[in-house]
Amino acid sequence: MTIDVLLDGTAVPIDAAVFSTLLGNSVAGTYVNYERALESGSIKFPTLKYLARKGDIPYSLFFAPLSLVEAQVLTKTEKLLAGVSKETFQIGSREKVELRDVELIVKDLIRKQELLKRHDGSLARNKIVGMLRKPGESADADAVRLMGALGLPHAEVWECRTKEKALELMIKRLEANQVLVSRSVQHYMPQRLTHVNFSGITIRDSKVPFIFLAGGDHGDHQEPVGRTLFTLALMAVLVARRVFAPVTWDAESTRTGLGREYDTAGAMLMPSGRFREIAPTSLDDMKAAAEQFKVTPSAVAVRAMRLGLIGGETARSHLDELRAEFARRPDKGGMSPIRPENAVRKYAGGELSRRMLHALDARSITPREFCRAVCLNYLKPHQIDDLRRAVR
């Protein structure tokens, strides 16, 4: 099968397998022009060059033999994905993530890491990566060390007026320590995640490791922001443990073997000393504690079980009731549309955006390159000032 490349009324056939191998392994594989070419069997030469530019592909490769193309793609992929394990890190979950399901996002975030290191000479070696590689005396002791390193006192989290504010605070402190945080924004990423059920991914780097937080429905009937805050704490622990992999975790699991990382994340947000003072046992207790700790009532119930304040049967009863209550909540309808600059800030991350804006101001990168590499062309050069205001 071939794809006809159309130029000045002449059709030049290229191998369809070459076409799909190159574009299917790049950001450009999500573009509608790619799908249309596969359906029609033809593509205009300027459109092919456009897709090649979007995918960082030398367009001459489209006319190369398939064996050479496959070798080039394999080499590039192995180099790019060296910072991520192919094995899913699972906590209380049976879900397994195939790296190909998130590969384009991983590749893009790794490219952003390399871009930032190339343009920002002020970056130092990261002090969070590996700091908990050797476990301390207890999960609580590890949590205290990590929270101290981040400059994040428990009281500051609890004083946040909302869970959204608490989440933003933890992101701010992680990024102040060069741990970059990217959040899922549908339609503003190089890959759609509608068919993938996972919590996120940690991506290795000695200076600027990335945490990617997946959005969407995790199937556990949890209030999203509180769940995301716990997920972020868990993934911060993984970075500190030097674990870089796709991550899934079950927020309703009452299994005994959830692991040291889970308990450390729990201790970061719900330290055992304060938790035992409150001593939540009833369902109303769980809800009240969740408001103080800025997590979900389900997280409080599991934490109470793991600290021995309630038994497994009671925990499961509370979780069942919380799940039923969540299901009875009225549907809030469709989400309000997000402004492009806010979407870019959320996916690229505030810290990366700010540092790359400094590089732009220093003329280390052009506005057009900035829009392509940082914004994935969802912003044009004349909209860069909108992003400046969004990341202040």
C-alpha positions in Angstrom: 0.0 0.0 0.0 1.2 3.5 -0.8 0.4 7.1 -0.1 0.5 9.5 -3.1 2.4 12.7 -2.3 0.9 15.4 -4.6 3.1 18.2 -6.0 2.2 20.4 -8.9 -0.2 17.9 -10.4 2.3 15.0 -10.0 1.7 12.0 -7.6 4.8 10.5 -6.1 4.0 7.3 -4.2 5.6 6.6 -0.8 5.3 3.5 1.4 2.3 3.8 3.6 4.1 1.8 6.3 6.9 4.4 6.2 4.3 7.2 6.5 2.5 5.6 9.5 5.7 4.5 11.2 7.2 8.1 11.2 4.0 10.0 12.0 2.4 7.4 14.3 5.5 7.7 16.6 5.3 11.5 16.8 3.1 14.2 18.0 1.9 14.7 14.4 0.2 11.3 14.6 -2.7 13.0 16.4 -3.3 15.5 13.7 -6.4 15.3 11.5 -4.3 15.7 8.3 -2.6 12.4 9.1 -5.9 10.6 9.5 -7.2 12.1 6.3 -4.1 10.9 4.3 -4.5 7.4 5.6 -8.2 7.4 4.6 -7.7 9.0 1.1 -4.4 7.5 0.2 -3.0 10.9 -0.7 -1.5 14.0 0.8 -0.3 17.3 -0.6 3.5 17.9 -0.3 3.1 21.1 1.7 0.9 19.2 4.2 3.4 16.4 4.4 6.1 19.0 5.2 3.8 20.6 7.8 3.3 17.2 9.5 7.0 16.5 9.4 7.8 19.8 11.0 5.2 19.2 13.7 6.7 15.8 14.4 10.3 16.9 14.3 10.9 14.5 11.3 13.3 15.3 8.4 10.8 15.0 5.5 13.4 13.2 3.4 12.8 10.2 5.6 9.4 9.7 4.1 11.2 8.6 0.9 13.6 6.2 2.7 13.3 2.4 2.9 11.1 1.0 5.7 14.0 -0.8 7.3 16.0 2.4 7.7 12.9 4.3 9.0 12.2 1.6 11.6 15.8 1.6 12.8 15.8 5.4 13.1 12.5 5.4 15.1 13.7 2.5 17.4 17.0 4.3 18.2 15.2 7.6 18.9 12.5 5.9 21.0 15.0 3.9 23.1 17.0 7.1 23.8 14.0 9.1 24.6 12.4 6.6 26.9 15.5 5.7 28.8 14.1 7.8 31.7 11.0 5.6 32.2 10.6 2.0 33.2 8.2 0.0 31.0 6.8 -1.8 34.1 3.8 -0.2 35.8 4.2 0.7 39.5 1.0 -0.6 41.1 -0.4 0.0 44.5 -3.5 -1.9 45.4 -4.4 -1.9 41.7 -4.6 -4.6 39.1 -4.4 -2.1 36.2 -1.3 -2.2 34.0 -0.3 0.6 31.7 1.3 -0.1 28.4 3.9 2.5 27.7 2.6 3.0 24.2 -0.7 4.3 25.7 1.2 7.3 27.0 4.3 7.3 24.9 3.7 10.5 23.0 3.1 12.4 26.2 6.3 10.9 27.8 8.3 11.8 24.7 7.0 15.4 24.8 7.8 15.8 28.5 11.3 14.4 28.0 11.8 16.8 25.1 10.7 19.6 27.4 13.3 18.5 30.0 16.0 18.6 27.5 14.8 21.9 26.2 14.9 23.5 29.6 18.4 22.1 30.4 19.7 23.4 27.2 18.4 27.0 27.8 18.7 27.3 31.6 22.2 27.2 33.0 21.1 27.9 36.5 19.6 24.4 37.1 21.4 22.5 39.9 21.4 18.8 40.6 18.0 17.8 42.1 18.1 17.2 45.9 14.7 15.4 46.0 15.6 12.6 43.6 16.7 9.6 45.6 16.6 11.2 49.0 14.4 8.4 50.3 16.2 5.6 48.4 17.2 4.2 51.8 14.1 4.0 53.9 14.2 5.7 57.4 12.9 4.4 60.7 9.2 4.6 59.6 6.9 6.0 56.9 6.2 9.0 59.1 10.0 9.7 59.5 10.3 9.5 55.7 7.3 11.9 55.3 8.9 14.4 57.7 12.1 14.3 55.8 10.4 14.8 52.4 8.1 17.6 53.6 11.1 19.3 55.2 13.1 19.1 52.0 10.1 20.6 50.1 9.7 23.4 52.6 6.1 22.3 53.2 4.9 22.3 56.8 1.7 20.2 57.4 0.0 23.3 59.0 0.4 25.2 55.8 -1.5 22.6 53.8 -4.2 22.4 56.4 -4.6 26.2 56.5 -5.5 26.2 52.8 -9.1 27.3 52.3 -9.8 24.6 49.7 -8.4 21.4 48.4 -7.7 23.2 45.1 -5.5 25.6 47.0 -3.7 22.8 48.8 -3.0 21.1 45.5 -1.6 24.3 44.0 0.6 24.8 47.1 2.1 21.3 46.8 2.8 21.8 43.1 4.4 25.2 43.9 6.7 23.7 46.5 7.7 20.7 44.3 8.4 23.0 41.3 10.4 25.3 43.6 12.6 22.3 44.1 12.9 21.6 40.4 10.4 18.7 40.4 8.3 19.7 37.4 4.6 18.9 37.4 2.4 18.5 34.3 -1.4 17.9 34.5 -3.6 16.3 31.9 -5.6 18.7 29.7 -7.6 17.0 27.1 -7.1 18.4 23.6 -3.9 20.3 24.6 -1.6 17.3 24.8 0.1 15.3 22.0 -2.0 12.2 22.9 -5.5 11.5 24.1 -6.0 9.5 27.3 -9.7 8.6 27.0 -9.0 4.9 26.9 -6.2 4.8 29.5 -6.9 4.2 33.2 -3.9 5.3 35.2 -2.8 7.8 37.8 0.2 9.3 36.2 3.9 8.8 35.5 7.2 9.9 36.9 10.0 10.7 34.5 13.7 10.5 35.4 16.1 13.3 35.3 19.0 14.3 37.6 18.0 18.0 37.5 14.3 18.3 36.5 12.3 15.1 37.0 8.7 15.3 35.7 5.6 14.2 37.4 2.6 13.8 35.1 -0.8 13.7 36.7 -3.5 12.0 34.7 -7.0 13.3 34.9 -10.3 11.7 34.1 -12.4 9.1 35.8 -10.4 6.5 37.9 -13.5 4.4 38.5 -13.3 4.7 42.3 -16.0 7.4 42.8 -13.6 9.8 44.5 -13.8 13.6 44.7 -11.2 14.5 42.0 -9.1 17.2 43.7 -8.6 15.4 47.0 -7.7 12.3 45.1 -5.2 14.2 42.9 -3.5 15.7 46.0 -2.9 12.2 47.4 -1.7 11.1 44.0 0.8 14.0 43.8 2.1 13.2 47.3 2.5 9.5 46.3 4.4 10.4 43.1 6.6 12.9 45.0 7.5 9.9 47.2 8.3 7.8 44.2 10.7 10.5 42.9 12.3 10.6 46.3 12.6 6.8 46.1 14.1 7.1 42.6 11.1 5.2 41.0 10.3 6.3 37.5 7.4 4.5 35.9 3.8 4.7 34.9 1.8 4.5 38.2 -1.6 3.1 39.1 -3.2 3.0 42.5 -6.5 2.0 43.9 -7.9 4.7 46.2 -10.4 2.2 47.7 -8.0 -0.7 48.4 -8.1 -2.1 51.9 -5.4 -4.7 51.2 -2.6 -5.0 53.8 0.2 -4.9 51.3 -0.1 -1.4 49.9 3.5 -0.7 50.7 5.9 1.8 52.2 5.4 4.4 49.5 1.6 4.5 50.1 2.1 4.9 53.8 4.6 7.6 53.3 2.2 9.6 51.1 -0.5 9.1 53.7 1.8 10.4 56.4 2.7 13.4 54.3 -0.9 14.5 54.3 -2.2 12.8 57.4 0.6 12.4 59.9 -0.1 9.7 62.4 0.3 11.9 65.5 -2.3 14.4 64.5 -4.4 11.6 63.0 -4.5 9.7 66.3 -5.5 12.9 68.1 -8.5 13.3 65.9 -9.1 9.5 66.0 -11.8 9.3 63.2 -14.0 6.2 63.4 -17.5 7.1 62.2 -18.4 8.1 58.6 -19.0 11.7 59.8 -15.6 11.7 61.4 -14.0 10.7 58.1 -15.7 13.5 56.3 -14.6 16.1 58.9 -11.0 14.8 58.9 -11.0 14.9 55.1 -11.7 18.6 55.2 -8.9 19.3 57.6 -6.3 17.1 55.8 -7.5 18.2 52.3 -8.0 14.6 51.0 -11.0 12.5 50.3 -13.0 10.8 53.1 -12.1 7.5 51.5 -8.4 8.2 52.0 -9.1 9.0 55.6 -10.9 5.7 56.0 -8.1 3.7 54.6 -5.5 5.6 56.7 -7.6 4.9 59.8 -7.7 1.2 59.0 -3.9 1.1 58.4 -3.3 2.8 61.7 -5.5 0.3 63.5 -8.2 2.8 64.5 -10.9 0.8 62.6 -11.1 -2.7 61.3 -11.1 -3.8 57.7 -14.9 -4.5 57.7 -15.7 -1.1 59.1 -13.4 0.5 56.5 -15.1 -1.4 53.6 -18.5 -0.4 55.0 -17.5 3.3 55.0 -16.0 3.0 51.5 -19.2 1.4 50.2 -21.3 4.2 51.7 -19.0 6.9 50.3 -19.1 5.4 46.9 -22.9 5.3 47.0 -23.1 9.0 48.1 -20.7 10.0 45.3 -22.9 8.2 42.8 -25.9 10.1 44.0 -24.3 13.5 43.5 -26.1 15.5 40.8 -24.3 15.7 37.4 -22.7 19.1 37.1 -22.9 19.0 33.4 -20.1 19.7 31.0 -16.8 21.4 32.1 -16.4 25.1 31.4 -14.0 25.6 28.4 -10.4 26.3 29.5 -8.5 29.3 28.1 -5.6 28.2 25.9 -3.0 30.0 28.0 -4.3 28.2 31.1 -4.3 24.9 29.4 -0.7 25.3 28.3 0.3 26.4 31.8 -1.4 23.3 33.3 0.1 20.8 30.8 3.6 22.3 30.3 3.8 23.3 34.0 4.1 26.7 35.6 7.8 26.4 36.4 8.9 25.2 33.0 6.8 27.9 31.4 8.3 30.6 33.6 11.9 29.5 33.0 11.4 29.2 29.3 9.9 32.7 29.2 13.1 33.9 30.7 15.0 32.1 28.0 12.7 33.8 25.4 13.4 37.2 27.0 17.2 36.5 26.8 16.7 35.6 23.1 18.0 32.1 23.7 14.9 30.8 21.9 12.7 32.4 19.3 9.0 33.1 19.8 8.2 30.6 17.1 10.4 27.9 18.7 8.8 28.7 22.1 5.3 28.3 20.7 6.2 25.0 19.1 8.3 23.4 21.9 6.6 24.7 25.0 3.0 25.4 23.8 2.8 22.7 21.1 1.5 25.5 18.9 -1.7 25.9 20.9 -0.5 29.5 21.4 0.8 31.8 18.7 3.6 34.3 19.2 1.1 37.2 19.7 -0.5 35.1 22.6 2.7 34.6 24.6 1.9 37.6 26.9 -1.4 35.8 27.8 0.8 32.9 29.1 3.0 35.4 31.0 0.0 36.6 32.9 -1.2 33.0 33.5 2.0 31.9 35.2 2.6 34.9 37.4 
